[in-house]
Amino acid sequence: MSKPRYHPPSVRLWKLGSKCVDDQFLLAPTPEVVTLVFLFLAKMLELYDVKLVAFVFMGNHFHVLVALREDRLPDIMRDFKGGLAKALNRLLGRRGALWMERYDDDAVLDDDAADAAVHYFHANPVRAHVVEKAEAYPGVSSWRAYAEDRDSLSHTYFDERGWRRAGAMESLRGLYWKTVNVEVSRPPSWNGLSASERRAKTRGVIAAMREEERRAAAERKRVGRAIPPERDIAERDPRSRPKNPKPKRLKRKRASGTLEQVKRFEEAYRTMLPVYRTASLAFRESGTLPAFPAGTYPPRIMYAFVET
């Protein structure tokens, strides 16, 4: 049985990610897959007190930056990944696990780390040489919300299952075109900005992406690589895998933030873990929950962002 995860309530921003099993391209951005992702993101916002700060869904993995108001992250990821996996398996006509192991979760402790995560997510399709421009990516990404300074993204789809249940009459087809909206928040550094300051922030985000695109173009020119046609991206075999997959290596989990904040974060856990183990053993032996020494559990980690 896997160990339960604890997310300190003082940390409100988390960088999440998960890979498809065996690195298969089970999230290849077909219209059907894009619709499912939008529907489950909207459902996450509906069911939980959470904000979506940034996200990108690549062919075989995804990244999401969320802002929490309560320690419900395990529940959120269980419902989101579990529901999406069932829907994708049904769509692709497959069975079994869709995700590889557990999801990654990294605490984001300051504004620089948050802005870096947002840029990294949005630059994924460009760095992977899937598209030349970030806005050309056919999959699900929050980039357009940032580039166009919008607070939500909308996706229109045809509810074919509902239409067929209603008799599949052509005269009713227009009734089954639906639109799903997903709110896109911003990192804490955007809070309280005036209209002019927000426009300047948006221009900076776009300029950073254009520089990323220039570097990617130079790399493709150097190695003689071309951008694949959009049709090839969407029609990729979901069961295929990368030709040159990254080697699997264990990496030490750590938070994102300044060195001082990361040290405080890790020190708090080093203090908490032995106390937690002792309490766990005592609970197994006696069946009663012992009291934790004051200040040892949960770990006391100050919230790094400035409230505005």
NORDA-V128510 format. One record per residue. N is the residue number from 0. SS is DSSP state (a for helix, b for strand, c for the rest). Layout:
BEGIN
n:N ss:SS
n:N ss:SS
END
This chain:
BEGIN
n:0 ss:c
n:1 ss:c
n:2 ss:c
n:3 ss:c
n:4 ss:c
n:5 ss:c
n:6 ss:c
n:7 ss:c
n:8 ss:c
n:9 ss:c
n:10 ss:c
n:11 ss:c
n:12 ss:b
n:13 ss:b
n:14 ss:b
n:15 ss:b
n:16 ss:b
n:17 ss:b
n:18 ss:b
n:19 ss:b
n:20 ss:a
n:21 ss:a
n:22 ss:a
n:23 ss:c
n:24 ss:c
n:25 ss:c
n:26 ss:c
n:27 ss:c
n:28 ss:c
n:29 ss:c
n:30 ss:a
n:31 ss:a
n:32 ss:a
n:33 ss:a
n:34 ss:a
n:35 ss:a
n:36 ss:a
n:37 ss:a
n:38 ss:a
n:39 ss:a
n:40 ss:a
n:41 ss:a
n:42 ss:a
n:43 ss:a
n:44 ss:a
n:45 ss:a
n:46 ss:a
n:47 ss:c
n:48 ss:c
n:49 ss:b
n:50 ss:b
n:51 ss:b
n:52 ss:b
n:53 ss:b
n:54 ss:b
n:55 ss:b
n:56 ss:b
n:57 ss:c
n:58 ss:c
n:59 ss:c
n:60 ss:b
n:61 ss:b
n:62 ss:b
n:63 ss:b
n:64 ss:b
n:65 ss:b
n:66 ss:b
n:67 ss:b
n:68 ss:c
n:69 ss:c
n:70 ss:c
n:71 ss:c
n:72 ss:a
n:73 ss:a
n:74 ss:a
n:75 ss:a
n:76 ss:a
n:77 ss:a
n:78 ss:a
n:79 ss:a
n:80 ss:a
n:81 ss:a
n:82 ss:a
n:83 ss:a
n:84 ss:a
n:85 ss:a
n:86 ss:a
n:87 ss:a
n:88 ss:a
n:89 ss:a
n:90 ss:a
n:91 ss:a
n:92 ss:c
n:93 ss:c
n:94 ss:c
n:95 ss:c
n:96 ss:c
n:97 ss:c
n:98 ss:b
n:99 ss:c
n:100 ss:c
n:101 ss:c
n:102 ss:c
n:103 ss:b
n:104 ss:b
n:105 ss:b
n:106 ss:b
n:107 ss:b
n:108 ss:c
n:109 ss:c
n:110 ss:a
n:111 ss:a
n:112 ss:a
n:113 ss:a
n:114 ss:a
n:115 ss:a
n:116 ss:a
n:117 ss:a
n:118 ss:a
n:119 ss:a
n:120 ss:a
n:121 ss:a
n:122 ss:a
n:123 ss:a
n:124 ss:a
n:125 ss:a
n:126 ss:a
n:127 ss:c
n:128 ss:c
n:129 ss:c
n:130 ss:c
n:131 ss:c
n:132 ss:c
n:133 ss:a
n:134 ss:a
n:135 ss:a
n:136 ss:c
n:137 ss:c
n:138 ss:c
n:139 ss:c
n:140 ss:b
n:141 ss:c
n:142 ss:a
n:143 ss:a
n:144 ss:a
n:145 ss:a
n:146 ss:a
n:147 ss:c
n:148 ss:c
n:149 ss:c
n:150 ss:c
n:151 ss:b
n:152 ss:b
n:153 ss:b
n:154 ss:b
n:155 ss:b
n:156 ss:b
n:157 ss:b
n:158 ss:c
n:159 ss:a
n:160 ss:a
n:161 ss:a
n:162 ss:a
n:163 ss:a
n:164 ss:a
n:165 ss:c
n:166 ss:c
n:167 ss:c
n:168 ss:c
n:169 ss:a
n:170 ss:a
n:171 ss:a
n:172 ss:a
n:173 ss:a
n:174 ss:a
n:175 ss:a
n:176 ss:b
n:177 ss:b
n:178 ss:b
n:179 ss:b
n:180 ss:b
n:181 ss:b
n:182 ss:b
n:183 ss:c
n:184 ss:c
n:185 ss:c
n:186 ss:c
n:187 ss:a
n:188 ss:a
n:189 ss:a
n:190 ss:c
n:191 ss:c
n:192 ss:c
n:193 ss:c
n:194 ss:a
n:195 ss:a
n:196 ss:a
n:197 ss:a
n:198 ss:a
n:199 ss:a
n:200 ss:a
n:201 ss:a
n:202 ss:a
n:203 ss:a
n:204 ss:a
n:205 ss:a
n:206 ss:a
n:207 ss:a
n:208 ss:a
n:209 ss:a
n:210 ss:a
n:211 ss:a
n:212 ss:a
n:213 ss:a
n:214 ss:a
n:215 ss:a
n:216 ss:a
n:217 ss:a
n:218 ss:a
n:219 ss:a
n:220 ss:a
n:221 ss:a
n:222 ss:a
n:223 ss:c
n:224 ss:c
n:225 ss:c
n:226 ss:c
n:227 ss:c
n:228 ss:c
n:229 ss:a
n:230 ss:a
n:231 ss:a
n:232 ss:a
n:233 ss:a
n:234 ss:c
n:235 ss:c
n:236 ss:c
n:237 ss:c
n:238 ss:c
n:239 ss:c
n:240 ss:c
n:241 ss:c
n:242 ss:c
n:243 ss:c
n:244 ss:c
n:245 ss:c
n:246 ss:c
n:247 ss:c
n:248 ss:c
n:249 ss:c
n:250 ss:c
n:251 ss:c
n:252 ss:c
n:253 ss:c
n:254 ss:c
n:255 ss:b
n:256 ss:c
n:257 ss:c
n:258 ss:a
n:259 ss:a
n:260 ss:a
n:261 ss:a
n:262 ss:a
n:263 ss:a
n:264 ss:a
n:265 ss:a
n:266 ss:a
n:267 ss:a
n:268 ss:a
n:269 ss:a
n:270 ss:a
n:271 ss:a
n:272 ss:a
n:273 ss:a
n:274 ss:a
n:275 ss:a
n:276 ss:a
n:277 ss:a
n:278 ss:a
n:279 ss:a
n:280 ss:a
n:281 ss:a
n:282 ss:a
n:283 ss:a
n:284 ss:a
n:285 ss:a
n:286 ss:c
n:287 ss:c
n:288 ss:c
n:289 ss:c
n:290 ss:c
n:291 ss:c
n:292 ss:c
n:293 ss:c
n:294 ss:c
n:295 ss:c
n:296 ss:c
n:297 ss:c
n:298 ss:c
n:299 ss:c
n:300 ss:c
n:301 ss:c
n:302 ss:c
n:303 ss:c
n:304 ss:c
n:305 ss:c
n:306 ss:c
n:307 ss:c
END
